[in-house]
């Protein structure tokens, strides 16, 4: 296990909370941290449309960075403050290009000494997402409660519940009896994570999340009437990025994710992720799949 911690450190604290806890358990953390990630993603059904003729796909390059500080109160409890900066660039739909600035406060408590003791963590996060098309810019507030534990030297499990609220810009009213505040949303995520160490350089991870609450979708003008007829639309407005309309409704979603990480050095590595989204409202179904490859570096 000592060899593993010298090589798998690159699994980012942002993308893999369980692996991050492994580093802390061995006492190898420092007061200040700095991480960077350069990633490429191919996204199918980027606009999350329920109609096959309305779907759009695209490719995205993103640069993500964090800097933070840990405060260790005692052998069981620590606190963290982290600043985040993200930049995303889309190949075809450049109106979706955005910059994100965020701040994260966290506190983690471990229930005893030793590698196999469970932990409980709380995080509160604020993020502002400034989109090239200003009307789609939003403020995001979310909080997370997570519990996890090492089951064996190779296997770790965790579960979390997230509460998220978003506040968007004012939009044009196109249906008088309906709100235009499509990007004012609230929803809950219930997630389960598993990590399995394949070897000293390879880590296999998987997750399942159940999302309940608001989400937005897009459709062409030809399909707006169908949406309004079969779904309980909560808000709707025009969509400059994809054309047609973008609307908000309440529903449930299943999100499946799998990743494979490879350590290049003690500070860097590669991470391949596949994610599939399955959403359901009253009648319509919403599906999207993405594949991403990232290079991660920790200072």
C-alpha positions as CSV (number, residue, x, y, z in Angstrom):
1,X,0.0,0.0,0.0
2,X,2.9,2.4,0.6
3,X,3.9,2.0,-3.1
4,X,0.3,2.7,-4.2
5,X,0.2,6.0,-2.3
6,X,3.4,7.1,-4.0
7,X,2.0,6.5,-7.5
8,X,-1.8,7.1,-7.4
9,X,-1.7,10.5,-5.7
10,X,-2.7,12.1,-9.0
11,X,-6.4,11.0,-8.7
12,X,-7.9,14.4,-8.2
13,X,-9.7,15.5,-5.0
14,X,-12.4,17.0,-7.2
15,X,-13.1,13.8,-9.2
16,X,-12.4,11.1,-6.6
17,X,-13.2,11.8,-3.0
18,X,-12.4,8.3,-1.9
19,X,-8.9,8.2,-3.3
20,X,-8.3,11.7,-1.8
21,X,-9.2,10.3,1.6
22,X,-6.6,7.5,1.1
23,X,-3.8,10.1,0.8
24,X,-5.0,11.9,4.0
25,X,-5.2,8.6,5.9
26,X,-1.5,8.0,5.3
27,X,-0.6,11.5,6.6
28,X,0.9,12.5,3.3
29,X,-1.1,15.7,2.8
30,X,0.3,19.2,3.1
31,X,-1.4,22.4,4.3
32,X,-1.6,23.9,0.8
33,X,-2.8,22.0,-2.3
34,X,-2.9,23.0,-6.0
35,X,-4.4,20.8,-8.7
36,X,-4.8,21.3,-12.4
37,X,-6.7,19.3,-15.1
38,X,-6.7,19.5,-18.8
39,X,-9.5,17.5,-20.4
40,X,-11.2,16.7,-23.7
41,X,-14.8,15.5,-23.9
42,X,-17.2,14.2,-26.6
43,X,-20.8,14.8,-25.6
44,X,-23.8,13.2,-27.3
45,X,-27.2,15.1,-27.0
46,X,-25.5,18.2,-25.5
47,X,-28.9,20.0,-25.3
48,X,-30.6,17.0,-23.6
49,X,-33.5,16.9,-26.1
50,X,-36.2,14.3,-25.9
51,X,-36.5,14.3,-29.7
52,X,-33.9,12.6,-31.9
53,X,-34.2,15.2,-34.7
54,X,-33.4,18.0,-32.2
55,X,-30.3,16.6,-30.6
56,X,-26.9,18.2,-31.0
57,X,-23.5,16.8,-30.1
58,X,-20.2,18.6,-29.6
59,X,-16.6,18.4,-28.3
60,X,-15.3,20.3,-25.4
61,X,-11.8,21.2,-24.1
62,X,-11.7,22.3,-20.4
63,X,-9.0,23.6,-18.1
64,X,-9.7,23.3,-14.4
65,X,-7.6,24.4,-11.4
66,X,-8.0,24.5,-7.7
67,X,-5.9,25.9,-4.8
68,X,-6.7,25.2,-1.2
69,X,-5.6,25.0,2.4
70,X,-6.3,22.3,5.0
71,X,-6.5,23.0,8.7
72,X,-6.1,19.9,10.9
73,X,-7.8,20.3,14.2
74,X,-6.7,16.9,15.6
75,X,-6.1,13.4,14.5
76,X,-9.8,13.0,13.5
77,X,-11.1,16.3,12.1
78,X,-9.9,18.7,9.5
79,X,-11.3,21.7,7.7
80,X,-10.6,22.9,4.1
81,X,-11.0,26.1,2.0
82,X,-10.7,25.7,-1.7
83,X,-10.9,28.2,-4.6
84,X,-11.8,26.8,-8.1
85,X,-11.4,28.2,-11.6
86,X,-12.7,26.4,-14.7
87,X,-12.6,27.4,-18.4
88,X,-14.6,25.4,-21.0
89,X,-14.4,25.8,-24.8
90,X,-16.8,24.1,-27.3
91,X,-15.9,23.3,-30.9
92,X,-19.3,24.0,-32.6
93,X,-21.5,25.8,-30.1
94,X,-19.1,28.5,-29.0
95,X,-22.1,30.4,-27.3
96,X,-21.7,27.8,-24.6
97,X,-18.1,28.7,-23.9
98,X,-17.9,29.6,-20.2
99,X,-15.7,30.5,-17.2
100,X,-16.5,29.3,-13.7
101,X,-15.3,30.7,-10.4
102,X,-16.1,28.9,-7.2
103,X,-15.3,28.6,-3.5
104,X,-15.7,25.5,-1.4
105,X,-15.7,25.0,2.4
106,X,-15.4,21.5,3.8
107,X,-15.1,19.7,7.1
108,X,-14.2,16.0,7.5
109,X,-14.4,13.8,10.6
110,X,-12.9,10.3,10.8
111,X,-14.4,8.0,13.4
112,X,-11.2,6.6,15.0
113,X,-7.6,5.8,14.1
114,X,-6.6,3.4,11.4
115,X,-7.0,2.8,7.7
116,X,-10.4,1.1,7.9
117,X,-12.3,3.7,10.0
118,X,-15.2,5.4,8.3
119,X,-15.4,9.2,7.7
120,X,-18.1,11.8,7.4
121,X,-17.7,14.9,5.3
122,X,-19.7,18.1,4.7
123,X,-19.1,20.5,1.9
124,X,-20.7,23.8,1.0
125,X,-20.0,25.3,-2.4
126,X,-20.7,28.5,-4.3
127,X,-20.0,28.8,-8.1
128,X,-20.6,31.4,-10.7
129,X,-20.8,30.2,-14.3
130,X,-20.3,33.0,-16.8
131,X,-21.5,31.8,-20.3
132,X,-20.6,33.5,-23.6
133,X,-24.3,33.9,-24.2
134,X,-24.9,36.0,-21.1
135,X,-28.6,34.9,-20.7
136,X,-27.4,31.4,-19.8
137,X,-25.1,32.5,-16.9
138,X,-26.0,31.1,-13.5
139,X,-25.1,31.1,-9.9
140,X,-24.9,27.7,-8.2
141,X,-25.2,26.9,-4.5
142,X,-24.9,23.3,-3.3
143,X,-24.1,21.3,-0.2
144,X,-22.9,17.7,0.1
145,X,-22.9,15.2,2.9
146,X,-20.8,12.2,2.3
147,X,-19.8,9.0,4.2
148,X,-17.2,6.5,3.2
149,X,-14.9,3.7,4.3
150,X,-12.1,1.4,3.1
151,X,-13.5,-2.1,3.0
152,X,-10.2,-3.8,2.0
153,X,-6.7,-2.6,0.9
154,X,-8.1,-2.4,-2.6
155,X,-11.8,-1.6,-2.2
156,X,-13.4,1.6,-1.0
157,X,-17.1,2.6,-0.8
158,X,-18.8,5.9,-0.3
159,X,-22.3,7.5,-0.5
160,X,-23.4,11.1,-0.6
161,X,-26.4,13.3,-0.9
162,X,-26.3,16.7,-2.6
163,X,-28.7,19.6,-2.4
164,X,-28.4,22.1,-5.3
165,X,-30.0,25.4,-6.2
166,X,-29.3,27.5,-9.3
167,X,-30.2,31.1,-10.0
168,X,-30.3,32.2,-13.7
169,X,-30.6,35.4,-15.6
170,X,-34.0,36.9,-16.6
171,X,-35.2,35.6,-19.9
172,X,-37.8,36.5,-22.5
173,X,-41.4,35.4,-21.8
174,X,-42.8,33.5,-24.8
175,X,-45.8,31.8,-23.2
176,X,-47.7,34.3,-21.1
177,X,-49.0,31.8,-18.6
178,X,-45.6,30.2,-17.9
179,X,-42.5,31.5,-16.2
180,X,-39.4,32.2,-18.3
181,X,-37.0,31.4,-15.4
182,X,-35.7,28.2,-16.9
183,X,-32.4,28.2,-15.1
184,X,-33.8,28.8,-11.6
185,X,-33.7,25.2,-10.4
186,X,-33.5,23.0,-7.4
187,X,-32.7,19.3,-7.2
188,X,-31.2,16.5,-5.1
189,X,-28.5,14.0,-6.0
190,X,-28.1,10.7,-4.1
191,X,-24.8,9.1,-5.2
192,X,-22.9,5.9,-4.5
193,X,-19.1,5.5,-5.3
194,X,-16.8,2.5,-5.5
195,X,-13.0,2.5,-6.0
196,X,-11.0,-0.6,-6.8
197,X,-7.2,-0.7,-7.0
198,X,-6.2,-2.9,-9.9
199,X,-2.4,-2.5,-9.4
200,X,0.0,0.1,-8.0
201,X,-0.6,2.3,-11.1
202,X,-4.2,1.6,-12.0
203,X,-7.4,2.6,-10.3
204,X,-10.9,1.6,-11.5
205,X,-13.9,3.7,-10.2
206,X,-17.6,3.6,-10.7
207,X,-20.6,5.6,-9.5
208,X,-24.4,5.7,-9.7
209,X,-26.4,8.9,-8.9
210,X,-30.2,9.4,-8.7
211,X,-31.2,12.9,-9.4
212,X,-34.7,14.2,-8.5
213,X,-36.0,17.7,-9.2
214,X,-35.7,20.4,-11.9
215,X,-33.8,20.1,-15.2
216,X,-33.9,21.8,-18.5
217,X,-34.2,20.5,-22.0
218,X,-34.3,22.0,-25.5
219,X,-36.5,21.4,-28.5
220,X,-37.2,22.9,-32.0
221,X,-40.2,25.1,-32.7
222,X,-41.9,22.1,-34.4
223,X,-41.9,20.1,-31.2
224,X,-42.9,22.8,-28.6
225,X,-46.6,22.0,-29.0
226,X,-45.9,18.3,-28.1
227,X,-43.9,19.2,-25.1
228,X,-46.6,21.5,-23.7
229,X,-49.2,18.9,-24.4
230,X,-47.6,15.9,-22.7
231,X,-45.4,17.5,-19.9
232,X,-46.0,19.8,-17.0
233,X,-43.6,22.5,-18.1
234,X,-42.6,24.8,-15.3
235,X,-40.8,27.5,-17.4
236,X,-40.0,28.1,-21.1
237,X,-38.1,30.6,-23.1
238,X,-36.4,31.0,-26.5
239,X,-33.1,29.2,-27.1
240,X,-30.5,31.3,-28.9
241,X,-27.8,28.6,-28.7
242,X,-29.6,25.7,-30.3
243,X,-32.6,27.4,-31.8
244,X,-36.2,26.8,-30.8
245,X,-37.0,26.7,-27.1
246,X,-35.5,25.7,-23.8
247,X,-37.8,24.6,-21.0
248,X,-37.7,23.5,-17.4
249,X,-39.6,20.6,-15.9
250,X,-39.5,18.2,-12.9
251,X,-38.3,14.7,-13.2
252,X,-36.0,11.9,-12.1
253,X,-32.7,10.8,-13.6
254,X,-30.2,8.0,-13.4
255,X,-26.6,8.8,-14.0
256,X,-24.0,6.0,-14.4
257,X,-20.3,6.7,-14.5
258,X,-17.1,4.6,-14.9
259,X,-13.5,5.8,-14.9
260,X,-10.1,4.3,-15.3
261,X,-7.1,6.2,-13.9
262,X,-3.4,5.6,-14.6
263,X,-0.5,7.1,-12.6
264,X,2.3,8.6,-14.8
265,X,4.3,10.0,-11.9
266,X,3.8,10.7,-8.3
267,X,2.3,14.1,-9.3
268,X,0.5,13.4,-12.6
269,X,-1.7,10.9,-14.4
270,X,-4.4,10.2,-17.0
271,X,-8.1,9.6,-16.3
272,X,-10.7,8.2,-18.8
273,X,-14.4,8.7,-17.9
274,X,-17.6,7.5,-19.5
275,X,-20.9,8.8,-18.2
276,X,-24.5,8.0,-19.2
277,X,-27.5,10.1,-18.3
278,X,-31.1,8.7,-18.3
279,X,-33.8,11.2,-17.5
280,X,-37.6,10.8,-17.3
281,X,-40.4,13.3,-16.9
282,X,-44.2,12.4,-17.1
283,X,-44.0,11.0,-20.7
284,X,-40.8,12.0,-22.5
285,X,-37.3,10.4,-22.0
286,X,-34.0,12.2,-22.0
287,X,-30.7,10.5,-22.7
288,X,-27.1,11.8,-23.0
289,X,-23.7,10.1,-23.1
290,X,-20.2,11.6,-22.7
291,X,-16.6,10.4,-22.9
292,X,-13.7,12.3,-21.5
293,X,-9.9,12.0,-21.3
294,X,-8.0,14.2,-18.9
295,X,-4.4,14.8,-17.8
296,X,-4.2,15.7,-14.1
297,X,-1.3,17.3,-12.2
298,X,-0.9,17.9,-8.5
299,X,1.7,20.3,-7.2
